Every structure is written in C-alpha cells, then in structure tokens.
Amino acid sequence: MPSLPVRLGLFYSAIFIGLGASAPYIPIWFAERGLSGAQIGLILSAPMMARMITAPAIGVWADSFALRRTPLILMGAVAAACYVLLAAPFGFLWWFVVWFVAASALSTVSPLTDVIALARARRDGFNYGWPRGIGSAAYILANVAAGALVTRGSPDLVLIWIIVSAGLAAVSARVLLPPDPVREEGGRASLAERLAGLRGLLRDGGFMLAVVSVGLIQSAHAFYYGFSALAWKQQGIPETLTGVLWGFGVAVEIGFLWFMEPWRRRVGPRRLLVLGGFAAVVRWAALGLSPPLWLLFPIQALHALSFCATFMASLQIVERLSTPDNASAAQTINSAFSGGLLIGLATLASGALFDAVGAYGYFAMALMSALGLAGAFRLYGVRRLDG
C-alpha cells in the first residue's frame, strides 16, 4: 500500500480528472443536444449559485457519519449515477435537475477531502501541497486528454469520461482514504450538535470575515476564467497560446504547492492571504492594460499567489477558526463563498463587462480583489489567529 500522501494524491486525482474534463467540455455535450447558450449557462451556474445553501447542508450531513470518508463514497456514487441519468434524452428540465444534483454532490468532495488531508498533514508531518498538487497535475492532463477525445471523436466520450471518473472517486474514497473518525472521542454527533456548530460558524465574525475576504479574492478570477481567451484573441494572440498561458499558470501553482511549504510556514496564513490579495490586484490591473505577449508569462506566474496562496491561506485560517466537530461545515462554507455565490455573481457580471468594455473588465476584478485584501488586513485583529 502506498504512503498516505500518495494515496491522498491519487484520490485528489480521481476527483480532478473528472472536473478537468467536464469544466471545459460538458458545454459542448449540451450544445450537441440542441441547448442554447443561455440554457447551458443556466444549467452550469445554478449549482454554483445554490452552494451557499447546499454546501453547508452537505457539510452538516457529512458530520453525521462515524468516518469522514463515508460521505465521500456516497457522493461519488450519487454523482456517477446522475451522470448516467444525464444520458436520458428527456430535455432541458431533466438535464438541469440531474446536473444540479451531480454538481452539488461532487463540488463538496474536494473541501471535505481537505479536512482529512489537513488534519493528517499536521498530525503526520507531511506537506499538504504534495497530494493537492498531484490533483492539479491530473486536472491539466484531463484538460489535454479530453480535448483530444472531443476533437477526434464524439462529445459523448466526455460524458463517459465523467461517469467513469465519478465512479472511480467513489471506489477510491473507500480504498485510498484513511478511516479517520469525525469525532476524536468516537460515535456520531446529533443533529442538534451539528446545527449548533453551523450556527456558531455563521455567528462568528472572525470566521465570516475570513471566508468573505477569501471569496472576494478567489471570485475575482471569474473574468479570467470566462473571458481571457476572448480578450487575448482580440489582442491578436492565437488561441493555441491561450492553452499554453493557462497551462503555465497551473504549472506554477503546482510548483508552489510542492516546493514552497517551508516558506509558507514561515510566512503564516494571514500574511499569505495578504500576499494573495495583493498579487490578485496587480494581476488583474495589469491584464486590464492588455500587455504584450512576453509580459503575459510573468503575469500568469502570479497565479501561484492570486489563486494558490489565497487557497492555502484559506484552508489554514478556516481550520484554525473551526473545531473538529464543525470542520466539515467550515470548509464547505469556505468553498461555497469562493466557488459558489460570489463567483457566480462575478461570472454573470463579467459577461456584461466584456461586452461593454472588453479587457478593461479586469479592472472590476482588481477592485473586487482590493476589497478582499482590505478584509485580509482586518484579520490581524482576530486574536485566535495569533501564533
């Protein structure tokens, strides 16, 4: 049996090989079935917008089990079953509901895995970034491989890919994840205890300041995710280089995860979040000026801070501001702000911004990041983060 960091990395890979295929290419599958761009956008954005409700609810449910891996097994199985049902030709409403359930389940698997990985990294003394970086590498490979399949074959291959990957995630959760208990003292938390933990988080000013600040910085990536390819195309940068620029950003992210752990520990999560927010302001303001191609590569290198440093800081801050009994709810709330409501709203706004002002829309993302940065500075007043 491989070491625990390797097993965790393999499990993250099982998650991200599905996401790496579905994120760019499932819209093509829906379009092949005659859906309009507006319908596809509604199907894809609805689970994001609803994560403010679904993610905490799933987090509370996940803490009802004796072992942390049990809900991950179940959610992988639910997602796989829903992807199978997606193949039924029952039209828009059917696809909307089935995709909503699958995406809501699968989007919480990663933050719930983070709970296990962070606790084990602290207890066993390994770098959390190693397994998480393996997952990021799998995401890139899935982008490339699924793209080749779509180019040479039918979009149905994407659906088959994500069905298999979700099933693999379910099986891998049982085989690769350790049987860590939800409660150190054993047993299961009652519903009243779990709801009390959730209420405590929502009433915690320091916790909410942290997740909103992180959410603003992370959600400011919305314009980049949705419209960087179009903005660069308007500048005359060929589409082949768009993939290179995106891949370079993710490669730098992986390097940050794998090799910067000693530095991250010295810096600490609050300063790491400040650096992430500052890098995001610089990155989006620079892209708003439509810089030349040679300058895009150092700007893309800022992804290591604007995304990855912010992500790593958020995990550590949320872990410190929660308890083992509400850790699942805490990380899913954090994920819901970063990958749910705020980025959903920012994505909707980005479309109108791009139509109106083109690449200047990045300046709105710089302002959004600046608000998150201001919140990061305010976290220096939260004493529980001292030390």
N, C-alpha and C positions, 0 to 999 in steps of 0.2 A: 504493500500500500504506500503511495507517495506521501511525502510530508504534508502537514496541514496547509501551509501556504500554497503549495502546488495544487492541492485538492480545491482550495478556495478559488484559486486562479482558474482552474478548469470549470468550476461552477459558474463563475462570472462569465467565462467564455460561452457556456451553454446559454446564458441569458442574452449576451450581446450579439451572438451570431444570428439570432432571430431579429433583434432590433436593427442590426446593421443591414439586413435585407428588407425589412418591412418599411422602415422610415423613408428611404428614397423611392422605393419601387412599388409599394402597395397602391399608391395613387394610379399607377399605370394599369394595375389589375382592375381597379374600379372603373377606370375610363374605358377599358375594353368591354365592360358590361353596360356601357351607354350612359353612365352617370355624368352630369355636368360638373364643371369645376366648382360651382357653388355647393352642389350636393357632396362632392368629395371633401371639400373644406369643412362642411358641417359634420360629416362623419368623423373626420380626424380630430377636429378641435373640441368636440363635445366631451370626450373623456378628460381632456386637459382642463377644461373649464369646470368640470364636476369634481376634480380631485380635491378641492377644498372640503368636500363632504365625504367622498368615497375613501380617500386615503386615511384620514383619521379613523373612520369607521372600520376599515380593514385592519388598521393598527391595533385598535381595541379588541377586535375579534381575534387577531393573531396572538395576543397575550392571554387568551383563554385556554391555550393548549399547555400541556406539560413541557413539551420540547419546542424550541424555536424553529426547527426545520419542518415540523409537521405542516404548518400553513403554507410553506413554500412548495411542498409536494402537492398539496391540494390546488394551489393557484396555478401551478404549471399544468396540472391535469385539466383544470377548467379552461384555461387558455387554449390548450390543444384541442379540446372538444369543440370550443366555439369556432376555432379556425376551420375545423372540419365542416361545421354547420354553415360557415360562410359560403361554401361551395354551392349550397342550395340556391336555385335561381328564383327567389321569391321577391326580389326587388329592393328598392331603396330602404323602406322601413325595416325590413328583415335584416339587411346588412348593417343598418345603423345600430340596431339593438344588439346584434351579435358582436359587432366590433366593439361597441361600448363596454360590454361585459369582459371581453378578452383583454382589451387595452387597460381597463381599470384593474384587472387582476394582475396582469404582467408588469404594469408600471410600479407596483408596490413590492415586487420581488427583490429588486436591487436595494432599496433602502432597508428592507428587513434583513437582507444578507449583510449589509453594512453593520448592523447591530452585532451580528455574530462575529464578523471579521475584526471589528474594532476591539471588542472585548477580548478576543483571543490574541490579537496582536499585542495588546497591553499586558495580558497575562503571560504569554509565551515568549514575548520579546522579539517578534519579527516585525518587519516593515509592512504595514497595511498596503502601501503603494505597490508592492510586488504583485499580489494577486489581482488588485484592481487594474493595474497596468496590463496584465495578461488579458483581462476582459476588453480593454480598449484596443489592444492589438487584434483581438478576434473581431471586433467591430469593423476595423479597417479591412481585414480580409473578407468579411462578409459583404462589404460595400463593393469590392472589386469582383468577387466571385459571382454574386447575384447579378451585378451589372452585366457580366459576360453572358450569363444564362438568359437574361432578358433580351440582350442584343441578338443572340443566336437562336433563341427558342421562344416558347410561348410565355406570357406573363403568368400562366397557371403554375409555372415552375416556382415562382415566388411564393404562392400560397402553399405549395407542397413543402417548400423550404421552411416556412414559419410554423407549419403544423409539426414537422419533424423536430424543429428546434425547441418548441414548447414542450413536446413530449420528452425530449432529452433533458430539459430543465427539471421536469418533474421527477424523472428517474435519478438524475444526478443529485438532486436535493437529498434523496434517501441514501444514496451510495457515498457521496463525497462530503456532505456536511456533518460536523460532529453532533452528537446527541446532547447538545447543551440545554440545560433547563431554562425555562423562562424565569422561574423564581429560584434563587440560590438555595432556599430552605426546602424546596420541593413543593409538590402539589400544584393546584391551579388557583388563580385569582378569581374571586367572584366578580360578577358583572358590576356590582356596586363599587368594588375596589378599583376596577379598571376605568369606570366612568369618572370616579373621583380623581384618578391620576390624569385623565384627559382634561377635566375641568381645571385641575391645578396648573397644567401647562398653559391653557388658554388664558388664565388669570395672571400668569407670571409675566410681569412687564419686561424683565430682562430677556426671557426666552422669546417673547413675541418680537421685541426689538431686534434680536439676533436673526430670527427667521425672515422677518420682513426686509431687513438690510441685505441679507444674502439673496433673497428673492429678487430684489431690485437689480442687484449687480448681475445675477445669472440671467434674469429675464431680458436684460438689455442686449443679450446675444440674439434676440428674435429677428432683428433686421438683417443681421449677418446670415443666420440660418435660412431665412426665406428669400433674400434678395441680393446676396453678394454675387451670385453667378450672373444675374441680370445686370447689376451695376458694373461689374467688370466687363461684361460684354459690350455695354455702352461705351466703355473706355477703349474698346478695341482689343482687349485681352482675349485670346482664343479660349474656347470652352475646355480644351484639353488641359490648359494650365490651371483652370479652376480646380479640377480634381487634385492637381499637384499642390496647389496652395492649401486646400483643405487637408490633404494628407500630411503636409508639412506641419500644420498646426497640431494635428492629433499626435504626430510623431514626437514633437516637442513635449506635449502633455505626457506621453508615456515615459520619456526621459526624466521628466520632473518627478513622476510617481516612483520610478525605480531608483534614482540616484541622488535625490535631494533630501532624503529623510533626516540625516544628521543636521543639515541646515534648518529644516522645518522645525525640528525640536528646539533648536536654539532660538529661533525667531518667536515661536509661540503662536497660538491660533488667532489672537486678536490682531497682532501686527501682520500676520499672514493675510487676514481679511482686509486690512487697510491696504496692503500692497496689491491685493487682487482688485480692489475697488479703484485704486489709483491707476493701475495698468489698464483697466477697462475704460476709464475716462480718456486716457491717452490713445488707446487703440481706436475707439470709435471716432474721436475727434480727428485723428489722422486719416482714417478711411473716408470720412466726410469730405476731405480735401482732394479725393481722387488722386492719390500719389502714383508715381510711375511704378512699373513692374518691379524694378530692382529693390524698391523700398518696401514692397508688399511682404517680402520674406521676413525681414526683421519685425515688421508689424505683426505678422502672423505668429511669430515666436512669442508674442505677448499672450497668446492663448494659454501658455503654461501658467500665467498669473491670473489673467482675467477670468478664466474658467477653472483651471485645476487648483490653483492656490485658494481660490474662493471656496471651491468644493471641499477641499481638505480641511480648511479652517472651519467650515460649517459643521462638518461631521464631529470635529473635536469639541467645538463650542456647545453644540446640541447635546453631546454625550455628557459634558460637564454640568449642564443645566437640567439634566433629567436624572431619573433614578432607574435602576434595573427593572423596576415594576412598570414603568411607563416609557421605557426606552423605545419600544416599537412605535408607539403613538408619536413620540417626539421626532423620530427620524422620518416618519411618513408625513407629519405636518411640515417639516422642513422641506421634504421633497415636493409636497403639494404647492408650497409657495413658489419654489424655484422652477418646477416643471409643470405647474398647473395654471391657476388663475392668472397670475401676473404675466407669465409668458404667453398665455392665451390672449389676454388683452393687448399685450405688446405686439403680438403677431398680427392681430386684426388692425391695429393702428399702423403697423409697418406697411401694409398694403396700400393704404391711403397715402401715407407719406411718400412711398416710392412713386406712385402715380403723380403726385403733386410736385415733388422736388428732387426726385432721383436719389443720388448718393448722399445728398445733404440730409436725408433722413437719419443718417448715422449720428448727426448732432443731437437728435432727440434721445438716442440711446446713450450718448455721453452724459446728457443731463440726468437721465434715469440712474446711471451708474454713480453720478455725483451725489444723488440723494442716498443711495446705498452706502457710499463712502462716509457721508455725514453720520449715518446710523452706526457704522463701524466704529467711528471715533467715540460715539456716545457709550459704546460697550465698555470703555475704560472706566466707567462709573459703576459697572456691575461687579461687586466685590467677590462673588462666587467664582469669577474667572481669574482672580488673582492667584499668582503662584504657578 
